[in-house]
Amino acid sequence: MLGAKEFADFEHAPAADAQVAHALFVAGTFTQALTALTFDMNTGVVSARKTITGPVKEYMDKLYGESTRLFAWEPVSAKFVFVDSDRTAKGPDFPLKLYTIDPTTGDSTSVDVSGAKGFPSGLAYDEAAKSLVIGVQTSSTAQFFAVDLKTGAAKSMGSVARGGDESSKSFYAAYISHAHNGQAIRVGHAAVTAGQDPGVSATSLGESASTKWADPALAANHGLPVTVHTHPAGGFVSLAPLSGAGKLDVVSWDASTGKADIVAALNNSNVPQAYQTGPLGYVGAHVQGSTFSSLSVSLGTAPYGLGDKWAVATVDLSTKKVIQSPLNPQPSALGANAASLSGFGIPAATEVVV
């Protein structure tokens, strides 16, 4: 049966020269489950599929198969990590739990978070500071915490006043697109409800936290980035949509200088598409050394999105060489729109060569 085959875990040795990466998907034909795929970034060949067990499975069961936000990735331990509210307790100051997922085994853990409560509006792993940064907002402030991945202890990283409404550039500061070296970055619109006033907020974390807003630096004929990672040469590197087409390309940009360039034009790289609705869902990206990697959707020609496929792209930021490959097998037999991405990461031990 399709459902049984689709849900069957498997594992075989990757190729000797495989450059291993991991991804999490919520997928399934008849019931939904969170699963981890291990694959070669240069060929897309999937060497293992593991259904997630333990506390994260219990967490997912409460979502009734719904998709998730993108979980953060910690490359040294090679685990996905996230914090969420314990909604079984009394709110609005819900206690928090820290979850970890080992994609090689499917095992997960959870621990209570101490020192922070509420709802994490944003989270990102700061590789430079080696901490999971979360943003929790109240009606008046955006609060930031660094969560210890072993103990769950949350250390305050300061707070900023949100202001009274969207006219304040820090109103959505707790929604974090990226964290690096003590800064929480958000790329988006100041007026979210109207989709107006695009820009970048950078919150310097610490006892005297503060938020600065800058106009976006957009590559020619491209819109706001949909992923954000620190570029090894300075500034940021992202996937950004080609204006009027929606196709994603790799761009570099720096809001402090206003400079932006097209690093590489990708072939048929897109945000997931919901049938008769349009773009809906997440794509993933990661930077390791001088290599940018991403997971996005290659659109097919079959009706109802049945031919759409999740595909990995790797780009050498120095030479601009690009390799793109569809995942094989796919996380769902019913097309990419039947499998929502929950995380993407490359272990620190993987030496990436394009």
ZIHUUR-V605796 format. One record per backbone hydrogen bond with DSSP energy under -0.5 kcal/mol. NH is the residue of the N-H (numbers start at 1). CO is the residue of the C=O. If there is no record, write none. Layout:
NH;CO / NH;CO
This chain:
5;1 / 6;2 / 7;3 / 8;4 / 8;5 / 10;49 / 12;47 / 18;15 / 20;18 / 21;39 / 22;345 / 23;37 / 24;343 / 25;35 / 26;340 / 27;25 / 27;33 / 28;338 / 33;27 / 35;25 / 35;33 / 36;50 / 37;23 / 38;48 / 39;21 / 40;45 / 41;19 / 41;39 / 43;40 / 44;40 / 46;328 / 47;38 / 47;45 / 48;38 / 49;10 / 50;36 / 52;34 / 53;106 / 56;53 / 57;54 / 58;54 / 59;55 / 60;56 / 61;57 / 62;58 / 63;60 / 64;61 / 65;60 / 66;63 / 71;342 / 72;81 / 74;79 / 75;73 / 78;74 / 79;74 / 80;101 / 81;72 / 82;99 / 84;97 / 86;95 / 87;85 / 89;86 / 94;92 / 96;116 / 97;84 / 98;111 / 99;82 / 100;109 / 101;80 / 102;107 / 103;78 / 103;101 / 105;102 / 106;102 / 109;100 / 111;98 / 113;96 / 114;152 / 118;94 / 121;119 / 121;135 / 122;135 / 123;176 / 124;133 / 126;124 / 126;131 / 127;125 / 130;126 / 131;126 / 132;147 / 133;124 / 133;131 / 134;145 / 135;122 / 136;143 / 137;119 / 138;141 / 142;160 / 143;136 / 143;141 / 144;158 / 145;134 / 146;155 / 147;132 / 147;145 / 148;146 / 148;153 / 152;148 / 154;114 / 155;146 / 155;153 / 157;144 / 160;142 / 162;140 / 163;140 / 168;165 / 171;168 / 173;170 / 175;172 / 176;174 / 177;185 / 178;185 / 180;183 / 183;180 / 184;203 / 185;178 / 185;183 / 186;201 / 188;199 / 190;197 / 191;196 / 192;190 / 194;191 / 195;191 / 196;191 / 199;188 / 200;214 / 201;186 / 202;212 / 203;184 / 204;202 / 204;210 / 205;182 / 205;203 / 206;157 / 209;206 / 210;204 / 212;202 / 214;200 / 218;216 / 222;219 / 223;241 / 226;239 / 227;239 / 229;237 / 231;235 / 234;231 / 236;253 / 237;229 / 238;251 / 240;249 / 241;224 / 242;247 / 243;221 / 245;242 / 246;242 / 248;269 / 249;240 / 250;264 / 251;238 / 251;249 / 252;261 / 253;236 / 254;259 / 257;254 / 258;254 / 259;254 / 261;252 / 263;250 / 263;261 / 264;250 / 266;264 / 268;266 / 270;268 / 270;297 / 274;278 / 277;274 / 278;274 / 280;272 / 284;295 / 286;293 / 288;291 / 291;288 / 292;315 / 293;286 / 294;313 / 295;284 / 296;311 / 297;270 / 298;309 / 299;297 / 305;302 / 306;303 / 308;305 / 309;298 / 311;296 / 312;325 / 313;294 / 314;323 / 315;292 / 316;321 / 317;290 / 317;315 / 320;316 / 323;314 / 325;312 / 327;310 / 328;44 / 335;332 / 336;308 / 338;335 / 339;336 / 340;26 / 342;24 / 343;24 / 345;22 / 348;75 / 350;347 / 351;349 / 352;350 / 353;351
